Amino acid sequence: MENIVDFIIPDEVITDVQTKLAEVQTALQPYLIALTPEERRTVPKMSDKTLPFVEKTLDYTTSDPQFAPPYMDKQELANDMKVVGQLVPLLRMVEQLNDGLDDTLMAAGGESYVNALGYYSSVKQATKMNVPGAKAIFEDLKKRFTKSRPASNAEQA
């Protein structure tokens, strides 16, 4: 496996980014809501394809308000669309950042795991050859590969 994560991020960069992310979180917190899983499942979703439809509808509510149903709050539609326009660019930036973080973390984790497996294999061989000190390390590391047994029906009752 090629070592593609051939760098260390300076601690000051991590600290600076954490501070800035905390600032962003604090600034947006009063405007963010949390949906329940049920609400997320049932709320109508507006996709990129739906956005132009809603934008046109907003335009028509201004140019042809006579067709707006009495229960429709045109200002609320305008306000909601303003929020959509404000949040979509932020979400895209965060998604790009998330993709980069996720890919880098996956690569660094994979490289670390491959190296750890190489070390484990070496310790395992050293244990078989009775090299002093190897057995304690092997016994500690092999716990990762010990399969846990499912509880029997008698134990579950």
MISE-77251 format. One record per residue (C-alpha): residue in one letter; x, y, z. Coordinates in pm, whole numbers, plus 50000, padded with zeros to 5 digits. Example, Ala and Ser with C-alpha at 12.3 -4.5 7.8 and 13.67 -1.06 7.14 Angstrom:
NODE code     x     y     z
NODE    A 51230 49550 50780
NODE    S 51367 49894 50714
! end
This chain:
NODE code     x     y     z
NODE    M 50000 50000 50000
NODE    E 50136 50337 49898
NODE    N 50186 50585 50181
NODE    I 49969 50874 50061
NODE    V 49939 51041 50403
NODE    D 50301 51152 50419
NODE    F 50259 51456 50642
NODE    I 50169 51568 50990
NODE    I 49923 51852 51038
NODE    P 50082 52112 51268
NODE    D 49908 52135 51606
NODE    E 49858 52508 51558
NODE    V 49662 52442 51237
NODE    I 49434 52196 51419
NODE    T 49384 52440 51706
NODE    D 49311 52726 51466
NODE    V 49059 52517 51269
NODE    Q 48887 52398 51589
NODE    T 48854 52758 51704
NODE    K 48711 52870 51371
NODE    L 48468 52578 51353
NODE    A 48352 52655 51708
NODE    E 48296 53017 51600
NODE    V 48090 52902 51302
NODE    Q 47890 52666 51521
NODE    T 47825 52940 51776
NODE    A 47724 53191 51507
NODE    L 47478 52953 51340
NODE    Q 47343 52779 51651
NODE    P 47048 53018 51706
NODE    Y 46931 52950 51350
NODE    L 46971 52572 51333
NODE    I 46696 52329 51420
NODE    A 46704 51958 51500
NODE    L 46448 51735 51335
NODE    T 46342 51409 51493
NODE    P 46396 51093 51286
NODE    E 46021 51087 51219
NODE    E 46023 51450 51102
NODE    R 46322 51381 50875
NODE    R 46136 51086 50727
NODE    T 45811 51271 50663
NODE    V 45915 51627 50573
NODE    P 45890 51699 50199
NODE    K 46240 51718 50050
NODE    M 46351 51998 49819
NODE    S 46622 51880 49580
NODE    D 46821 52068 49318
NODE    K 46549 51975 49069
NODE    T 46272 52112 49293
NODE    L 46449 52440 49374
NODE    P 46366 52613 49039
NODE    F 45999 52512 49082
NODE    V 45982 52672 49425
NODE    E 46169 52983 49303
NODE    K 45923 53023 49013
NODE    T 45633 52978 49253
NODE    L 45773 53254 49472
NODE    D 45797 53482 49167
NODE    Y 45438 53399 49069
NODE    T 45307 53478 49416
NODE    T 45432 53832 49357
NODE    S 45329 53875 48993
NODE    D 45000 53683 49020
NODE    P 44897 53685 49388
NODE    Q 44532 53614 49306
NODE    F 44616 53244 49268
NODE    A 44769 53207 49614
NODE    P 44545 53003 49843
NODE    P 44420 53192 50149
NODE    Y 44610 52964 50388
NODE    M 44943 53039 50217
NODE    D 45172 53289 50384
NODE    K 45363 53444 50092
NODE    Q 45608 53622 50321
NODE    E 45687 53295 50498
NODE    L 45761 53136 50159
NODE    A 45995 53426 50078
NODE    N 46163 53398 50419
NODE    D 46209 53022 50386
NODE    M 46360 53060 50039
NODE    K 46596 53328 50168
NODE    V 46719 53080 50431
NODE    V 46757 52810 50164
NODE    G 46966 53049 49955
NODE    Q 47182 53133 50255
NODE    L 47236 52777 50377
NODE    V 47291 52586 50051
NODE    P 47635 52742 49983
NODE    L 47737 52678 50345
NODE    L 47622 52317 50325
NODE    R 47818 52264 50003
NODE    M 48133 52402 50164
NODE    V 48085 52180 50469
NODE    E 48018 51874 50251
NODE    Q 48342 51936 50058
NODE    L 48529 51974 50386
NODE    N 48364 51658 50521
NODE    D 48464 51461 50210
NODE    G 48826 51573 50243
NODE    L 48835 51497 50616
NODE    D 48670 51159 50564
NODE    D 48903 51055 50280
NODE    T 49216 51171 50464
NODE    L 49108 51001 50787
NODE    M 49028 50680 50598
NODE    A 49367 50681 50423
NODE    A 49560 50760 50744
NODE    G 49364 50499 50937
NODE    G 49418 50237 50668
NODE    E 49790 50305 50652
NODE    S 49814 50290 51032
NODE    Y 49622 49962 51044
NODE    V 49843 49802 50776
NODE    N 50153 49898 50973
NODE    A 49999 49770 51297
NODE    L 49916 49438 51128
NODE    G 50276 49411 51010
NODE    Y 50402 49467 51364
NODE    Y 50148 49218 51502
NODE    S 50260 48956 51250
NODE    S 50623 49012 51347
NODE    V 50542 48978 51719
NODE    K 50339 48664 51647
NODE    Q 50636 48507 51469
NODE    A 50869 48615 51751
NODE    T 50633 48449 52002
NODE    K 50646 48122 51805
NODE    M 51027 48142 51820
NODE    N 51017 48212 52197
NODE    V 51184 48553 52164
NODE    P 51192 48712 52511
NODE    G 50925 48981 52563
NODE    A 50726 48892 52252
NODE    K 50460 48677 52420
NODE    A 50328 48956 52648
NODE    I 50294 49192 52352
NODE    F 50130 48921 52140
NODE    E 49882 48831 52416
NODE    D 49786 49197 52451
NODE    L 49750 49264 52077
NODE    K 49568 48940 51990
NODE    K 49266 49056 52192
NODE    R 49170 49257 51884
NODE    F 49118 48934 51690
NODE    T 48944 48727 51958
NODE    K 48592 48646 51845
NODE    S 48325 48705 52104
NODE    R 48071 48429 52141
NODE    P 47704 48515 52117
NODE    A 47505 48453 52434
NODE    S 47319 48124 52434
NODE    N 46940 48112 52457
NODE    A 46959 47993 52818
NODE    E 47172 48296 52913
NODE    Q 46932 48535 52739
NODE    A 46623 48411 52926
! end
